[in-house]
Amino acid sequence: MGKQLRTEIMACFSSSLAIRQVDAGSCNGCELEIHALNNPYYSVERFGVHFVASPRHADVLLVTGPVSRHMQTALLRTYEATPAPKWVIALGDCAIHGGEFGCSYASCGGVDRVLPVAAMIPGCPPSPLQIIQGILAWVQKI
């Protein structure tokens, strides 16, 4: 699957896929799985997936957690700073539909209530393998 991901990334992006991960109010379960992507077992960078520190260098935003009201403005600014074409992937059940928090006085709910979402990777939290499969499915779709 890793070789297939590398092939698809080369076809679509002609080098590597730069991802900016944004925590919009999660419990950090999804972040732990994202960190596992960079460990020696998964080593996702060898397949052309790189996590970047600035949205200005990103091809896609990977958003975790329900969008808390306090993070809504920061998420919008991050999206605006991302160069076109802009893609957003909602990672985890909370990012997809708000999880147990839903939409309330403190939470906007899922990411799609704030930004246009190109792909969704379900799970609570999704495993590193599910994240790789979700990214591969999204790259094949574009």
DSSP file (Angstrom, degrees, kcal/mol; ACC not computed):
  #  RESIDUE AA STRUCTURE BP1 BP2  ACC     N-H-->O    O-->H-N    N-H-->O    O-->H-N    TCO  KAPPA ALPHA  PHI   PSI    X-CA   Y-CA   Z-CA
    1    1 A M     >        0   0    0      0, 0.0     4,-2.4     0, 0.0     5,-0.1   0.000 360.0 360.0 360.0 -35.0    0.0    0.0    0.0
    2    2 A G  H  >  +     0   0    0      2,-0.2     4,-2.4     1,-0.2     5,-0.1   0.904 360.0  48.8 -63.6 -42.1    2.9    2.3    0.7
    3    3 A K  H  > S+     0   0    0      2,-0.2     4,-2.3     1,-0.2    -1,-0.2   0.882 111.0  50.8 -65.2 -37.7    4.4    1.9   -2.8
    4    4 A Q  H  > S+     0   0    0      2,-0.2     4,-2.4     1,-0.2    -2,-0.2   0.900 109.6  50.8 -65.8 -40.5    0.9    2.6   -4.3
    5    5 A L  H  X S+     0   0    0     -4,-2.4     4,-2.5     2,-0.2    -2,-0.2   0.924 110.1  49.8 -61.5 -44.9    0.6    5.7   -2.1
    6    6 A R  H  X S+     0   0    0     -4,-2.4     4,-2.3     1,-0.2    -2,-0.2   0.911 111.2  49.2 -60.5 -43.6    4.0    6.9   -3.4
    7    7 A T  H  X S+     0   0    0     -4,-2.3     4,-1.9     2,-0.2    -1,-0.2   0.918 112.8  46.7 -61.8 -45.3    3.1    6.3   -7.0
    8    8 A E  H  X S+     0   0    0     -4,-2.4     4,-2.2     2,-0.2     5,-0.2   0.884 111.8  50.6 -66.6 -38.9   -0.2    8.1   -6.6
    9    9 A I  H  X>S+     0   0    0     -4,-2.5     4,-3.2     1,-0.2     5,-0.6   0.911 110.1  50.3 -65.4 -41.9    1.5   11.1   -4.9
   10   10 A M  H  X5S+     0   0    0     -4,-2.3     4,-1.1    -5,-0.2    -1,-0.2   0.881 111.9  48.8 -62.6 -37.4    4.1   11.3   -7.6
   11   11 A A  H  <5S+     0   0    0     -4,-1.9    -2,-0.2    -5,-0.2    -1,-0.2   0.888 122.3  31.9 -69.9 -39.1    1.3   11.3  -10.3
   12   12 A C  H  <5S+     0   0    0     -4,-2.2    -2,-0.2    -5,-0.1    -3,-0.2   0.859 136.7  20.1 -87.9 -38.0   -0.8   14.0   -8.6
   13   13 A F  H  <5S-     0   0    0     -4,-3.2     3,-0.4    -5,-0.2    -3,-0.2   0.481  86.4-137.5-115.0  -5.8    1.9   16.2   -6.9
   14   14 A S  S  <<S+     0   0    0     -4,-1.1    -4,-0.2    -5,-0.6    -3,-0.1   0.560  88.5  18.3  56.0  13.4    5.0   15.3   -8.9
   15   15 A S  S    S-     0   0    0     -6,-0.5     2,-0.3    33,-0.1    -1,-0.3  -0.183 117.6 -24.9-160.3 -90.0    7.1   15.2   -5.7
   16   16 A S        -     0   0    0     -3,-0.4     2,-0.6    -6,-0.1    33,-0.2  -0.919  50.3-114.1-138.7 164.5    5.6   14.9   -2.2
   17   17 A L  E     -a   49   0A   0     31,-3.5    33,-3.1    -2,-0.3     2,-0.6  -0.895  27.0-154.4-102.1 118.9    2.4   15.6   -0.3
   18   18 A A  E     -a   50   0A   0     -2,-0.6    41,-3.0    31,-0.2    42,-1.6  -0.842  12.8-168.6 -98.0 122.8    2.8   18.3    2.4
   19   19 A I  E     -ab  51  60A   0     31,-3.4    33,-2.6    -2,-0.6     2,-0.6  -0.930  14.2-160.7-115.7 132.1    0.3   18.1    5.2
   20   20 A R  E     - b   0  61A   0     40,-2.4    42,-2.4    -2,-0.4     2,-0.4  -0.960  17.9-150.0-106.7 116.1   -0.5   20.6    7.9
   21   21 A Q  E     - b   0  62A   0     -2,-0.6     2,-0.5    31,-0.4    42,-0.2  -0.717  12.2-167.9 -88.3 133.8   -2.2   19.0   10.8
   22   22 A V  E     - b   0  63A   0     40,-2.7    42,-2.5    -2,-0.4     2,-0.8  -0.985  14.1-151.5-126.4 123.7   -4.6   21.2   12.8
   23   23 A D  E     - b   0  64A   0     -2,-0.5    42,-0.2    40,-0.2    40,-0.1  -0.843  14.3-178.6 -91.5 109.7   -6.1   20.2   16.2
   24   24 A A  S    S-     0   0    0     40,-2.7    44,-2.6    -2,-0.8    47,-0.3   0.314  74.7 -46.7 -94.3   8.3   -9.4   22.0   16.3
   25   25 A G  S    S+     0   0    0     39,-0.2    40,-0.2    42,-0.2    -1,-0.1   0.582  87.8 154.3 135.2  32.7  -10.3   20.8   19.8
   26   26 A S        -     0   0    0     38,-0.3    -3,-0.0    39,-0.2    38,-0.0  -0.173  55.7-116.1 -84.8 176.5   -9.7   17.0   20.0
   27   27 A C        -     0   0    0     -2,-0.0    -1,-0.1     0, 0.0    38,-0.0   0.404  55.1-111.4 -88.0  -0.3   -8.8   14.7   22.9
   28   28 A N  S  > S+     0   0    0      3,-0.0     4,-1.7     4,-0.0     5,-0.1   0.424  89.6 115.5  79.8   4.5   -5.4   14.0   21.3
   29   29 A G  H  > S+     0   0    0      2,-0.2     4,-1.3     1,-0.2     5,-0.1   0.926  79.6  45.7 -64.4 -44.4   -6.2   10.4   20.4
   30   30 A C  H  > S+     0   0    0      1,-0.2     4,-2.1     2,-0.2    -1,-0.2   0.871 108.8  56.6 -66.9 -36.3   -6.0   11.1   16.7
   31   31 A E  H  > S+     0   0    0      1,-0.2     4,-2.8     2,-0.2    -1,-0.2   0.884 102.7  54.9 -63.1 -38.3   -2.8   13.1   17.2
   32   32 A L  H  X S+     0   0    0     -4,-1.7     4,-1.5     1,-0.2    -1,-0.2   0.893 109.6  47.0 -61.6 -38.8   -1.2   10.0   18.8
   33   33 A E  H  X S+     0   0    0     -4,-1.3     4,-0.8     2,-0.2    -1,-0.2   0.853 110.7  52.0 -70.8 -34.5   -2.0    8.0   15.7
   34   34 A I  H >X S+     0   0    0     -4,-2.1     3,-0.9     1,-0.2     4,-0.5   0.913 107.9  51.7 -66.4 -42.1   -0.7   10.7   13.5
   35   35 A H  H >< S+     0   0    0     -4,-2.8     3,-1.3     1,-0.3     4,-0.2   0.864 102.8  60.1 -61.3 -34.8    2.6   10.7   15.4
   36   36 A A  H >< S+     0   0    0     -4,-1.5     3,-1.4     1,-0.3     6,-0.6   0.774  90.9  69.8 -64.6 -25.0    2.8    7.0   14.9
   37   37 A L  H << S+     0   0    0     -3,-0.9     7,-2.7    -4,-0.8    -1,-0.3   0.808 100.4  47.6 -61.1 -28.0    2.8    7.6   11.2
   38   38 A N  T << S+     0   0    0     -3,-1.3    -1,-0.3    -4,-0.5    -2,-0.2   0.407  89.5 104.6 -96.0   2.2    6.3    9.0   11.6
   39   39 A N  S <> S-     0   0    0     -3,-1.4     4,-2.8    -4,-0.2     3,-0.3  -0.310  89.9 -98.8 -77.0 169.3    7.7    6.2   13.7
   40   40 A P  T  4 S+     0   0    0      0, 0.0    -1,-0.1     0, 0.0    -3,-0.0   0.759 118.8  60.0 -61.3 -24.7   10.1    3.6   12.2
   41   41 A Y  T  4 S+     0   0    0     -5,-0.1    -4,-0.1     1,-0.1    -5,-0.0   0.951 123.7  16.8 -69.8 -48.6    7.3    1.0   11.8
   42   42 A Y  T  4 S+     0   0    0     -6,-0.6    -5,-0.1    -3,-0.3    -4,-0.1   0.865  77.4 178.7 -91.9 -41.4    5.1    3.1    9.5
   43   43 A S    ><  -     0   0    0     -4,-2.8     3,-1.6    -7,-0.3     4,-0.3   0.872   4.5-177.9  39.5  60.1    7.7    5.8    8.4
   44   44 A V  G > > +     0   0    0     -7,-2.7     3,-1.5     1,-0.3     5,-1.4   0.692  68.4  74.0 -64.8 -20.2    5.2    7.5    6.1
   45   45 A E  G > 5S+     0   0    0      1,-0.3     3,-1.7    -8,-0.2    -1,-0.3   0.806  85.0  65.1 -64.7 -27.4    7.8   10.0    4.9
   46   46 A R  G < 5S+     0   0    0     -3,-1.6    -1,-0.3     1,-0.3    -2,-0.2   0.697  99.5  54.2 -68.4 -15.5    9.5    7.4    2.8
   47   47 A F  G < 5S-     0   0    0     -3,-1.5    -1,-0.3    -4,-0.3   -38,-0.2   0.354 128.7 -95.4 -97.7   4.7    6.2    7.3    0.7
   48   48 A G  T < 5S+     0   0    0     -3,-1.7   -31,-3.5     1,-0.3     2,-0.6   0.627  83.0 129.6  95.6  14.3    6.3   11.0    0.1
   49   49 A V  E   < +a   17   0A   0     -5,-1.4     2,-0.4   -33,-0.2    -1,-0.3  -0.913  31.8 178.7-104.9 120.4    4.0   12.2    2.9
   50   50 A H  E     -a   18   0A   0    -33,-3.1   -31,-3.4    -2,-0.6     2,-0.5  -0.967  23.4-141.0-124.9 136.4    5.5   15.1    4.9
   51   51 A F  E     -a   19   0A   0     -2,-0.4     2,-0.3   -33,-0.2   -31,-0.2  -0.837  25.0-160.4 -94.4 130.6    4.1   17.0    7.8
   52   52 A V        -     0   0    0    -33,-2.6   -31,-0.4    -2,-0.5     6,-0.0  -0.754  22.3-136.2-114.6 158.3    4.9   20.8    7.6
   53   53 A A  S    S+     0   0    0     -2,-0.3    -1,-0.1   -33,-0.1   -33,-0.1   0.632  86.2  53.2 -87.6 -15.8    4.9   23.5   10.3
   54   54 A S    >   -     0   0    0      1,-0.1     3,-1.4    27,-0.0     4,-0.2  -0.957  68.6-141.5-125.5 139.1    3.2   26.2    8.2
   55   55 A P  G >  S+     0   0    0      0, 0.0     3,-1.1     0, 0.0    -1,-0.1   0.740 101.4  71.0 -66.1 -19.9   -0.1   26.2    6.3
   56   56 A R  G 3  S+     0   0    0      1,-0.3    26,-0.0    26,-0.2    22,-0.0   0.689 102.5  42.3 -68.9 -17.2    1.7   28.3    3.7
   57   57 A H  G <  S+     0   0    0     -3,-1.4    -1,-0.3    25,-0.0     2,-0.2   0.352  97.3 107.7-105.5   3.8    3.8   25.2    2.7
   58   58 A A    <   -     0   0    0     -3,-1.1   -39,-0.2    -4,-0.2     3,-0.1  -0.562  47.7-169.4 -93.9 146.2    0.8   22.7    2.8
   59   59 A D  S    S+     0   0    0    -41,-3.0    28,-0.6     1,-0.3     2,-0.3   0.706  83.3  15.5 -91.2 -29.6   -1.0   20.9    0.1
   60   60 A V  E     -bc  19  87A   0    -42,-1.6   -40,-2.4    26,-0.1     2,-0.5  -0.994  67.8-132.2-146.9 146.9   -3.7   19.7    2.5
   61   61 A L  E     -bc  20  88A   0     26,-2.5    28,-3.0    -2,-0.3     2,-0.7  -0.895  14.9-158.3 -99.4 130.7   -5.0   20.5    6.0
   62   62 A L  E     -bc  21  89A   0    -42,-2.4   -40,-2.7    -2,-0.5     2,-0.4  -0.924  17.1-166.1-108.9 105.0   -5.6   17.4    8.2
   63   63 A V  E     -bc  22  90A   0     26,-2.6    28,-3.0    -2,-0.7     2,-0.3  -0.803   6.4-171.1-103.9 132.0   -8.1   18.5   10.9
   64   64 A T  E     +bc  23  91A   0    -42,-2.5   -40,-2.7    -2,-0.4   -38,-0.3  -0.873  45.2  19.2-117.4 151.5   -8.8   16.6   14.0
   65   65 A G  S    S-     0   0    0     26,-0.7   -39,-0.2    -2,-0.3     2,-0.1   0.173  94.2 -57.8  83.3 160.8  -11.4   17.0   16.7
   66   66 A P        -     0   0    0      0, 0.0     2,-1.0     0, 0.0    44,-0.2  -0.489  64.5-103.0 -68.9 149.0  -14.7   18.9   16.8
   67   67 A V        -     0   0    0     42,-2.5    41,-3.7    27,-0.2    42,-0.5  -0.649  38.7-149.8 -79.3 107.0  -14.2   22.6   15.9
   68   68 A S  B >>  -E  107   0B   0    -44,-2.6     4,-1.0    -2,-1.0     3,-1.0  -0.416  22.9-115.6 -72.1 153.8  -14.4   24.3   19.3
   69   69 A R  T 34 S+     0   0    0     37,-2.1     4,-0.5     1,-0.3     3,-0.4   0.840 117.3  55.0 -59.2 -33.2  -15.8   27.9   19.2
   70   70 A H  T 34 S+     0   0    0     36,-0.4     4,-0.4     1,-0.2    -1,-0.3   0.752 111.1  44.0 -73.2 -23.6  -12.4   29.1   20.4
   71   71 A M  T <> S+     0   0    0     -3,-1.0     4,-2.7   -47,-0.3     5,-0.2   0.519  88.7  89.7 -96.8  -6.8  -10.6   27.4   17.5
   72   72 A Q  H  X S+     0   0    0     -4,-1.0     4,-2.2    -3,-0.4     5,-0.2   0.926  90.7  43.1 -58.9 -48.9  -13.0   28.4   14.8
   73   73 A T  H  > S+     0   0    0     -4,-0.5     4,-2.4     1,-0.2    -1,-0.2   0.908 114.4  50.6 -65.0 -42.4  -11.2   31.7   13.9
   74   74 A A  H  > S+     0   0    0     -4,-0.4     4,-2.2     1,-0.2    -1,-0.2   0.895 110.5  50.1 -63.0 -39.4   -7.8   30.1   14.0
   75   75 A L  H  X S+     0   0    0     -4,-2.7     4,-2.3     2,-0.2    -1,-0.2   0.908 110.4  49.5 -65.5 -41.8   -8.9   27.3   11.7
   76   76 A L  H  X S+     0   0    0     -4,-2.2     4,-2.4    -5,-0.2    -2,-0.2   0.902 111.5  49.1 -63.6 -40.9  -10.4   29.8    9.2
   77   77 A R  H  X S+     0   0    0     -4,-2.4     4,-1.8     2,-0.2    -2,-0.2   0.885 110.2  51.0 -66.0 -38.3   -7.1   31.8    9.3
   78   78 A T  H  X S+     0   0    0     -4,-2.2     4,-0.8     2,-0.2    -2,-0.2   0.920 110.6  49.1 -63.6 -43.3   -5.1   28.6    8.7
   79   79 A Y  H >< S+     0   0    0     -4,-2.3     3,-0.8     1,-0.2    -2,-0.2   0.906 110.1  51.0 -62.4 -42.7   -7.3   27.7    5.8
   80   80 A E  H 3< S+     0   0    0     -4,-2.4    -1,-0.2     1,-0.2    -2,-0.2   0.834 107.8  53.4 -64.8 -32.1   -6.9   31.2    4.3
   81   81 A A  H 3< S+     0   0    0     -4,-1.8    -1,-0.2    -5,-0.1    -2,-0.2   0.647  88.1  97.1 -77.6 -15.0   -3.1   30.9    4.6
   82   82 A T  S << S-     0   0    0     -4,-0.8   -26,-0.2    -3,-0.8   -23,-0.1  -0.593  81.0-118.7 -76.5 131.3   -3.1   27.6    2.7
   83   83 A P        -     0   0    0      0, 0.0    -1,-0.1     0, 0.0    -2,-0.1  -0.317  47.8 -63.6 -69.4 153.7   -2.3   28.1   -1.0
   84   84 A A  S    S+     0   0    0      2,-0.1     2,-0.1     1,-0.0     3,-0.0  -0.475 112.3  56.0 -75.1 150.7   -4.8   27.1   -3.7
   85   85 A P  S    S-     0   0    0      0, 0.0     2,-0.5     0, 0.0    -1,-0.0   0.555  83.0-160.5 -72.0 142.4   -6.0   24.5   -4.5
   86   86 A K        +     0   0    0     -2,-0.1     2,-0.4    -4,-0.1   -26,-0.1  -0.820  12.8 179.1-101.7 127.2   -7.2   24.0   -0.9
   87   87 A W  E     -c   60   0A   0    -28,-0.6   -26,-2.5    -2,-0.5     2,-0.4  -0.969   8.7-164.3-126.0 143.3   -8.1   20.6    0.4
   88   88 A V  E     -c   61   0A   0     -2,-0.4    30,-2.7   -28,-0.2    31,-1.4  -0.994   1.8-164.1-127.9 131.7   -9.3   19.6    3.9
   89   89 A I  E     -cd  62 119A   0    -28,-3.0   -26,-2.6    -2,-0.4     2,-0.6  -0.974  13.3-145.7-114.4 125.1   -9.4   16.1    5.3
   90   90 A A  E     -cd  63 120A   0     29,-2.6    31,-2.8    -2,-0.5     2,-0.6  -0.812  18.0-160.5 -88.8 121.3  -11.5   15.5    8.4
   91   91 A L  E     +cd  64 121A   0    -28,-3.0   -26,-0.7    -2,-0.6     4,-0.4  -0.912  49.6   6.3-111.9 118.6   -9.7   12.9   10.6
   92   92 A G  S  > S-     0   0    0     29,-3.3     4,-1.6    -2,-0.6    32,-0.2  -0.017  89.5 -77.4  97.7 158.3  -11.7   11.0   13.2
   93   93 A D  H  > S+     0   0    0     30,-2.3     4,-2.7     1,-0.2     6,-1.0   0.848 126.6  55.6 -61.1 -36.9  -15.3   10.8   14.2
   94   94 A C  H  > S+     0   0    0     29,-0.3     4,-2.0     4,-0.3    -1,-0.2   0.908 109.3  46.2 -64.9 -41.2  -15.2   14.1   16.1
   95   95 A A  H  4 S+     0   0    0     -4,-0.4    16,-2.7     2,-0.2    17,-0.5   0.792 114.8  49.4 -70.4 -27.3  -13.9   16.0   13.0
   96   96 A I  H  < S-     0   0    0     -4,-1.6    16,-0.3    14,-0.2    -2,-0.2   0.940 138.6  -7.0 -79.0 -48.6  -16.5   14.3   10.8
   97   97 A H  H  < S-     0   0    0     -4,-2.7    13,-0.2    -5,-0.1    -3,-0.2   0.254 100.8 -92.8-136.3  15.1  -19.7   14.9   12.9
   98   98 A G    >X  -     0   0    0     -4,-2.0     3,-1.5    -5,-0.4     4,-1.4   0.337  51.9-136.2  91.8  -8.2  -18.7   16.4   16.2
   99   99 A G  T 34 S-     0   0    0     -6,-1.0     3,-0.3     1,-0.3    11,-0.1  -0.220  70.3 -20.3  56.8-142.8  -18.4   13.1   18.1
  100  100 A E  T 34 S+     0   0    0      1,-0.2    -1,-0.3     2,-0.1    -2,-0.0   0.639 140.1  59.5 -73.3 -13.1  -19.9   13.1   21.5
  101  101 A F  T <4 S+     0   0    0     -3,-1.5    -2,-0.2     1,-0.1    -1,-0.2   0.821  77.9 169.7 -84.7 -32.4  -19.7   16.9   21.7
  102  102 A G     <  -     0   0    0     -4,-1.4     2,-0.5    -3,-0.3     7,-0.4  -0.211  56.0 -31.2  58.1-145.8  -21.9   17.5   18.6
  103  103 A C  S    S+     0   0    0      5,-0.1     2,-0.2     6,-0.1     5,-0.2  -0.944  85.3 133.8-109.7 122.1  -22.9   21.1   18.0
  104  104 A S  S    S-     0   0    0      3,-2.3     3,-0.3    -2,-0.5    -2,-0.0  -0.777  71.8 -69.8-149.5-170.2  -23.3   23.1   21.2
  105  105 A Y  S    S+     0   0    0     -2,-0.2     3,-0.1     1,-0.2    -2,-0.0   0.778 134.2  35.6 -63.0 -25.6  -22.5   26.4   22.9
  106  106 A A  S    S+     0   0    0     -5,-0.1   -37,-2.1     1,-0.1     2,-0.4   0.540 117.7  52.1-104.2 -10.5  -18.8   25.3   23.0
  107  107 A S  B     -E   68   0B   0    -39,-0.3    -3,-2.3    -3,-0.3   -39,-0.2  -0.987  53.7-157.7-136.5 136.2  -18.5   23.4   19.7
  108  108 A C        -     0   0    0    -41,-3.7     2,-0.3    -2,-0.4   -40,-0.1   0.628  49.1-132.2 -79.4 -14.7  -19.3   24.1   16.1
  109  109 A G        +     0   0    0    -42,-0.5   -42,-2.5    -7,-0.4    -1,-0.3  -0.783  61.2  11.3  98.2-144.0  -19.5   20.3   15.5
  110  110 A G  S >  S-     0   0    0     -2,-0.3     3,-1.5   -44,-0.2     4,-0.2  -0.174  76.8-108.7 -68.9 163.2  -17.8   18.7   12.5
  111  111 A V  G >> S+     0   0    0    -16,-2.7     4,-2.9     1,-0.3     3,-2.3   0.813 112.6  70.5 -62.0 -32.5  -15.2   20.5   10.3
  112  112 A D  G 34 S+     0   0    0    -17,-0.5    -1,-0.3     1,-0.3     5,-0.1   0.636  88.3  64.5 -65.3 -12.1  -17.7   20.6    7.4
  113  113 A R  G <4 S+     0   0    0     -3,-1.5    -1,-0.3     1,-0.1    -2,-0.2   0.622 117.9  25.2 -80.5 -13.1  -19.7   23.2    9.3
  114  114 A V  T <4 S+     0   0    0     -3,-2.3    -2,-0.2     1,-0.3    -3,-0.1   0.719 129.6  21.5-116.7 -40.6  -16.7   25.6    9.1
  115  115 A L  S  < S-     0   0    0     -4,-2.9     2,-0.4   -36,-0.0    -1,-0.3  -0.903  83.9 -97.1-130.4 156.0  -14.7   24.5    6.0
  116  116 A P        -     0   0    0      0, 0.0     2,-0.5     0, 0.0   -28,-0.2  -0.633  42.4-146.8 -72.4 128.4  -15.3   22.6    2.8
  117  117 A V        -     0   0    0     -2,-0.4   -28,-0.2     1,-0.1     3,-0.1  -0.853  19.8-174.0-104.4 128.3  -14.1   19.0    3.4
  118  118 A A  S    S+     0   0    0    -30,-2.7     2,-0.3    -2,-0.5   -29,-0.2   0.783  71.9   6.0 -88.3 -31.0  -12.6   17.0    0.5
  119  119 A A  E     -d   89   0A   0    -31,-1.4   -29,-2.6     2,-0.0     2,-0.4  -0.989  59.3-148.4-152.6 156.3  -12.3   13.7    2.4
  120  120 A M  E     -d   90   0A   0     -2,-0.3   -29,-0.2   -31,-0.2   -27,-0.1  -0.994   1.0-163.8-130.9 136.0  -13.2   12.0    5.7
  121  121 A I  E     -d   91   0A   0    -31,-2.8   -29,-3.3    -2,-0.4   -26,-0.1  -0.923  22.1-151.8-118.9 103.4  -11.3    9.3    7.6
  122  122 A P        +     0   0    0      0, 0.0     2,-0.2     0, 0.0    12,-0.1  -0.252  39.5  97.4 -76.5 162.2  -13.5    7.8   10.2
  123  123 A G        -     0   0    0      3,-0.1   -30,-2.3   -32,-0.0   -29,-0.3  -0.525  68.5-102.4 139.1 157.4  -12.5    6.2   13.5
  124  124 A C  S    S-     0   0    0      1,-0.8    -1,-0.0   -32,-0.2     3,-0.0  -0.673 121.9 -12.8-139.6  83.0  -12.1    6.9   17.1
  125  125 A P  S    S-     0   0    0      0, 0.0    -1,-0.8     0, 0.0     2,-0.2   0.771  93.9-135.2 -83.0 159.8   -9.2    7.2   16.7
  126  126 A P        -     0   0    0      0, 0.0    -3,-0.1     0, 0.0   -93,-0.1  -0.504  28.2-115.3 -70.6 144.0   -8.4    5.8   13.2
  127  127 A S     >  -     0   0    0     -2,-0.2     4,-2.2     1,-0.1     5,-0.2  -0.307  27.4-104.8 -72.5 162.3   -5.3    3.6   13.2
  128  128 A P  H  > S+     0   0    0      0, 0.0     4,-2.4     0, 0.0     5,-0.2   0.876 124.1  53.8 -55.1 -37.3   -2.2    4.7   11.3
  129  129 A L  H  > S+     0   0    0      1,-0.2     4,-2.5     2,-0.2     5,-0.2   0.908 107.7  49.5 -64.8 -41.1   -3.1    2.1    8.6
  130  130 A Q  H  > S+     0   0    0      2,-0.2     4,-2.5     1,-0.2    -1,-0.2   0.864 109.8  52.4 -64.7 -35.6   -6.6    3.6    8.3
  131  131 A I  H  X S+     0   0    0     -4,-2.2     4,-2.5     2,-0.2    -2,-0.2   0.931 110.2  47.2 -66.0 -45.1   -5.0    7.1    7.9
  132  132 A I  H  X S+     0   0    0     -4,-2.4     4,-2.5     1,-0.2    -2,-0.2   0.919 112.9  49.4 -61.6 -43.5   -2.7    5.9    5.2
  133  133 A Q  H  X S+     0   0    0     -4,-2.5     4,-2.6     2,-0.2    -2,-0.2   0.897 111.3  50.0 -62.2 -40.6   -5.7    4.1    3.4
  134  134 A G  H  X S+     0   0    0     -4,-2.5     4,-2.1     2,-0.2    -2,-0.2   0.899 111.5  47.2 -65.4 -41.8   -7.8    7.3    3.7
  135  135 A I  H  X S+     0   0    0     -4,-2.5     4,-2.7     2,-0.2     5,-0.2   0.910 112.7  50.3 -65.2 -42.0   -5.0    9.5    2.3
  136  136 A L  H  X S+     0   0    0     -4,-2.5     4,-2.4    -5,-0.2    -2,-0.2   0.925 110.3  49.2 -61.6 -45.3   -4.5    7.0   -0.5
  137  137 A A  H  X S+     0   0    0     -4,-2.6     4,-1.5     1,-0.2    -1,-0.2   0.895 112.9  48.2 -61.8 -39.9   -8.3    6.9   -1.3
  138  138 A W  H  X S+     0   0    0     -4,-2.1     4,-1.8     2,-0.2    -2,-0.2   0.926 111.1  49.1 -66.9 -44.8   -8.3   10.8   -1.4
  139  139 A V  H  < S+     0   0    0     -4,-2.7    -2,-0.2     1,-0.2    -1,-0.2   0.894 111.0  50.8 -63.1 -39.1   -5.3   11.1   -3.6
  140  140 A Q  H  < S+     0   0    0     -4,-2.4    -1,-0.2     1,-0.2    -2,-0.2   0.840 107.9  54.4 -65.5 -31.8   -6.8    8.5   -6.0
  141  141 A K  H  <        0   0    0     -4,-1.5    -2,-0.2     1,-0.2    -1,-0.2   0.859 360.0 360.0 -70.8 -35.9  -10.0   10.5   -6.1
  142  142 A I     <        0   0    0     -4,-1.8    -1,-0.2    -5,-0.1    -2,-0.2   0.483 360.0 360.0 -84.0 360.0   -8.3   13.8   -7.1
